[in-house]
Amino acid sequence: MDFGLVLQTDPPASRVISLMKRAERNGFTYGWTFDSAVLWQEPFVIYSQILSNTTKLKVGPMVTNPGTRTWEVTASTFATLNDMFGNRTVCGIGRGDSAMRVAGRKPNTLARISEAMKVIRALGRGDEADLGGTVIKFPWIKPGAELPVWMAAYGPKALKMTGEEADGFILQLADLYLTEYMVKAVKTAAAEAGRDPDDVKICVAAPAYVTEDDSPEALAHAREQCRWFGGMVGNHVADLVSKYGEHSAAVPDELTDYIKSREGYDYSHHGRSGNPDTQFVPDEIVDRFCLIGPAEKHIEKLNALRELGVDQFALYDMHDAQEAVIEAYGSTVIPAVNS
């Protein structure tokens, strides 16, 4: 199993780079960041420094979207980084929840994501692409260039499209039942589209907090540090409930039930521990969606995720123990899972 580190690009950028270097030293092979131009610093500028200061780490956004930048700009940025540092980028893409809403725009449609994935992937590997009637190609890309595009998804149509079109699936939660349900949907869609389901990489992304023991006090603190994640996922779930209803065969209740008492969301606290808009998230959801507890509990859940077909666990590291969790994974968790 591959391991990735997920960070927000809060200033100073030097700290983001330092944590990514620490992650690589501890066996992580991917470095991901949020991509929301108003809330945090520009990630692609920082990627250049991360790549320059690491040797094998692959980097990318979790996730970008088709509306923040024009598609040829997105593709050119990835392709430039790959030309400078080797094929060490991945384009994670989605609707653009925070990036679009904070800028006063609606998240992107699936149709727009589909078209963007095709254009960005093609241009990034040196092929031609049609930009609404104008066919372009980057003349400076060398042979062998690659740009995999991984799609974030929860709903039935997005899961189907991921299986049909994307190179990877990003699932932003670590609940075992929902992971099995959604991985199956993606793999089935891939097979029905005539693809090899194993060609679609599966990445589960969630916060992880390693505690010294499983005492009630230690677990309570870990839950408070990770409760923000249920609120972030809840934004996407609220959209699904709005579209499909509270109880629908299209979306499992195990995903939707917990947002009944959700009242609103302030993006100024997005993805941060202590987010006051996430108190509606119950302890049960934190335990299901995240990895918390002593190292052996992380190892147990990661092994279960791997059995469900997960190729990568991407660790959201937004809490008060960033270095400690990276070190615990490097010294104990990753060696045990990959032994």
C-alpha positions in Angstrom: 0.0 0.0 0.0 1.2 3.5 -0.8 0.9 6.2 1.7 0.3 9.9 1.1 0.3 13.0 3.2 -2.4 15.7 2.8 -1.8 19.3 3.9 -3.3 22.7 3.5 -1.0 25.2 1.9 -1.0 27.6 4.9 1.9 30.0 5.2 4.7 29.7 5.7 5.2 27.5 2.7 8.5 26.4 4.2 6.6 24.4 6.8 4.5 22.6 4.1 7.8 21.7 2.3 9.4 20.6 5.6 6.5 18.3 6.5 6.6 16.7 3.0 10.3 16.1 3.3 9.6 14.4 6.7 6.9 12.3 5.1 9.2 11.0 2.4 11.9 10.1 5.0 9.2 8.1 6.8 8.1 6.1 3.8 5.3 8.2 2.3 5.3 8.2 -1.5 2.7 10.8 -2.3 2.3 14.5 -1.1 -1.2 16.0 -1.6 -2.5 19.5 -0.8 -5.9 21.2 -0.8 -6.4 23.6 -3.8 -8.6 26.6 -2.9 -7.1 29.8 -4.2 -8.8 32.1 -1.7 -8.4 30.1 1.5 -4.8 29.0 1.0 -1.6 29.8 -0.9 -1.2 28.7 -4.5 -0.2 25.0 -4.4 1.5 24.6 -7.7 4.2 27.1 -6.8 4.8 25.1 -3.6 4.8 21.8 -5.5 7.9 23.0 -7.4 9.8 23.4 -4.1 8.5 20.1 -2.7 9.7 18.3 -5.8 13.0 20.1 -5.6 13.5 19.1 -2.0 12.5 15.4 -2.3 13.6 12.6 -4.6 10.7 10.3 -5.4 7.6 11.9 -3.8 4.7 12.4 -6.2 2.6 15.5 -5.7 -0.8 16.7 -6.6 -4.0 18.5 -5.5 -6.7 16.8 -3.4 -8.4 18.1 -5.3 -8.4 20.7 -8.1 -11.4 21.5 -10.2 -12.2 22.5 -13.8 -13.3 26.0 -12.9 -10.4 27.7 -11.0 -8.0 27.6 -14.0 -8.5 27.1 -17.7 -7.8 23.5 -18.6 -4.8 24.2 -20.8 -3.2 26.2 -17.9 -3.8 23.3 -15.5 -2.3 20.8 -18.0 0.6 23.0 -18.8 1.4 23.5 -15.1 1.5 19.7 -14.4 3.4 19.1 -17.6 6.0 21.7 -16.7 6.6 20.1 -13.3 6.9 16.7 -14.9 9.4 18.0 -17.4 11.5 19.6 -14.6 11.3 16.7 -12.1 10.2 13.6 -14.0 6.7 12.2 -14.0 6.0 12.9 -10.4 2.5 14.5 -10.4 -1.0 13.3 -10.2 -4.1 15.5 -11.1 -6.7 14.9 -8.4 -9.9 16.5 -9.6 -13.4 17.1 -8.3 -16.3 19.5 -8.2 -14.5 22.3 -6.4 -16.5 22.5 -3.2 -14.5 25.2 -1.3 -12.7 26.7 -4.2 -15.8 27.5 -6.2 -18.2 28.4 -3.3 -15.8 30.8 -1.6 -15.3 32.6 -4.9 -19.1 32.9 -5.2 -19.5 30.3 -7.9 -21.3 26.9 -7.9 -19.3 23.6 -7.9 -18.7 22.1 -11.4 -21.0 19.7 -13.1 -20.0 16.1 -13.8 -20.2 16.8 -17.5 -17.7 19.6 -17.1 -15.4 17.4 -15.0 -15.6 14.7 -17.7 -14.5 17.0 -20.5 -11.8 18.6 -18.4 -10.3 15.2 -17.4 -10.0 14.3 -21.1 -8.3 17.6 -22.1 -6.0 17.8 -19.1 -4.8 14.2 -19.4 -4.3 14.4 -23.2 -2.4 17.7 -23.1 -0.3 16.6 -20.1 1.0 13.6 -22.0 1.7 15.5 -25.2 -1.4 14.6 -27.2 -3.8 16.9 -29.0 -7.0 18.1 -27.3 -10.0 20.0 -28.5 -10.8 23.2 -26.5 -14.3 23.8 -27.8 -13.4 23.8 -31.4 -9.7 24.8 -31.2 -7.4 21.8 -31.3 -4.1 22.4 -29.5 -1.0 20.5 -28.5 2.0 21.5 -26.4 5.0 21.4 -28.7 7.6 21.2 -25.9 6.5 18.0 -24.2 9.0 15.2 -24.4 8.2 11.5 -25.3 7.2 9.5 -22.3 5.3 12.2 -20.4 2.4 11.0 -18.3 -0.4 12.7 -16.3 -2.8 10.4 -14.5 -6.1 12.0 -13.5 -7.8 10.7 -10.3 -11.4 11.7 -9.6 -13.0 12.4 -6.2 -16.5 11.0 -5.9 -19.3 10.0 -3.5 -22.6 9.9 -5.5 -23.8 7.2 -7.9 -23.3 9.2 -11.1 -19.8 10.4 -10.0 -18.8 6.9 -9.0 -19.9 5.5 -12.3 -18.0 8.2 -14.2 -14.9 7.6 -12.2 -14.9 3.9 -13.1 -15.5 4.7 -16.8 -13.0 7.6 -17.3 -10.6 8.2 -14.4 -7.2 6.7 -13.8 -7.8 6.7 -10.0 -10.6 7.1 -7.5 -10.2 9.4 -4.4 -12.6 8.5 -1.6 -12.5 11.0 1.2 -13.5 8.8 4.1 -12.2 5.5 5.6 -15.4 3.8 6.7 -15.1 0.1 5.8 -18.7 -0.4 4.7 -18.8 2.7 2.5 -15.4 2.0 1.1 -16.5 -1.5 0.0 -19.7 -0.1 -1.4 -18.1 2.7 -3.4 -15.0 0.7 -4.6 -17.4 -2.0 -5.9 -19.4 0.7 -7.8 -16.3 2.1 -9.4 -14.8 -1.3 -10.3 -18.2 -2.4 -11.8 -18.5 0.7 -13.9 -14.9 0.2 -15.1 -15.6 -3.4 -16.1 -18.9 -2.5 -17.9 -17.0 0.2 -19.8 -14.6 -2.5 -21.1 -11.7 -1.4 -18.8 -9.6 -3.5 -16.5 -10.9 -2.6 -13.1 -7.4 -3.0 -11.6 -6.3 -0.1 -13.8 -8.3 2.3 -11.6 -6.1 3.1 -8.6 -8.1 3.4 -5.3 -7.0 6.1 -2.8 -8.8 6.4 0.5 -8.1 9.8 2.2 -8.9 10.5 5.9 -7.4 12.1 9.0 -5.2 9.8 11.2 -4.4 10.5 14.8 -2.1 8.1 16.7 -2.6 8.0 20.5 -0.4 6.6 23.2 -3.2 4.3 24.4 -6.9 3.7 24.1 -7.9 5.5 27.2 -11.1 7.5 27.1 -9.2 10.8 27.5 -6.8 10.0 24.6 -9.5 9.0 22.3 -11.7 12.0 23.2 -8.8 14.3 22.3 -8.1 12.5 19.0 -11.8 12.8 18.1 -11.9 16.5 18.7 -8.8 17.0 16.5 -10.4 15.1 13.6 -14.1 16.0 14.0 -13.7 18.7 11.3 -13.5 15.9 8.7 -17.1 14.9 9.2 -18.1 18.4 8.5 -16.1 18.7 5.4 -17.5 15.4 4.0 -20.9 16.6 5.2 -20.8 19.4 2.6 -20.8 16.9 -0.2 -23.3 14.7 1.6 -25.7 17.6 1.9 -25.6 18.1 -1.9 -26.4 14.4 -2.4 -29.3 14.6 0.1 -30.6 17.7 -1.7 -30.5 15.8 -5.0 -31.6 12.3 -4.1 -33.6 12.9 -0.8 -32.9 11.8 2.8 -33.5 8.1 2.1 -32.7 6.9 -1.4 -31.6 3.6 -2.9 -29.0 5.7 -4.8 -27.1 6.8 -1.7 -26.6 4.6 1.4 -28.0 5.8 4.7 -24.7 5.0 6.3 -23.4 8.1 4.5 -26.3 10.5 4.8 -28.0 9.9 8.2 -25.5 11.9 10.3 -26.0 15.3 8.7 -29.6 15.7 9.9 -28.6 18.2 12.5 -26.2 20.1 10.3 -27.1 23.8 10.3 -24.6 25.5 8.1 -20.9 25.8 7.2 -18.4 28.7 7.4 -15.5 28.0 5.0 -13.1 30.2 7.0 -12.7 27.1 9.3 -12.6 24.6 6.4 -10.5 21.6 7.1 -9.3 22.8 10.5 -9.5 21.2 13.9 -11.8 23.0 16.2 -14.1 24.0 13.4 -17.2 25.3 15.3 -19.6 24.2 12.4 -18.8 20.5 12.9 -20.1 19.9 16.4 -23.1 18.0 14.8 -20.7 15.2 13.8 -21.1 12.4 16.3 -18.2 10.4 17.8 -19.3 7.3 15.8 -18.8 9.1 12.5 -15.3 10.3 13.6 -14.4 6.7 14.4 -15.8 5.4 11.2 -14.5 8.0 8.8 -11.1 8.5 10.4 -8.2 6.4 11.9 -7.8 7.2 15.5 -6.3 5.3 18.5 -3.0 3.4 19.1 -0.8 2.4 16.2 -2.2 -1.2 16.2 -5.7 0.1 15.5 -4.4 2.0 12.5 -2.6 -1.1 11.2 -5.8 -3.2 11.7 -8.0 -0.8 9.8 -5.4 -0.2 7.0 -5.1 -4.0 6.5 -8.9 -4.1 6.2 -8.9 -1.3 3.7 -6.3 -3.1 1.6 -8.4 -6.2 1.6 -11.2 -4.0 0.0 -8.9 -3.1 -2.9 -7.4 0.2 -1.5 -4.0 1.0 -3.2 -3.2 4.1 -1.2 -4.1 5.7 2.1 -3.7 9.5 2.1 -3.4 10.9 5.6 -5.0 14.3 6.3 -2.5 15.8 8.8 -4.5 18.9 10.0 -4.3 18.6 13.8 -2.0 19.3 16.7 0.3 16.3 16.2 1.5 16.6 12.6 5.1 15.6 13.1 4.3 12.9 15.7 1.8 11.2 13.4 4.2 11.2 10.5 6.9 9.7 12.7 4.5 7.1 14.1 3.5 6.0 10.7 7.1 5.9 9.5 8.4 3.9 12.5 5.5 1.6 13.1 2.4 1.7 10.9 3.8 1.7 7.4 6.4 -1.1 8.1 3.7 -3.3 9.7 1.2 -2.8 6.8 3.8 -3.3 4.1 5.8 -6.1 5.8 
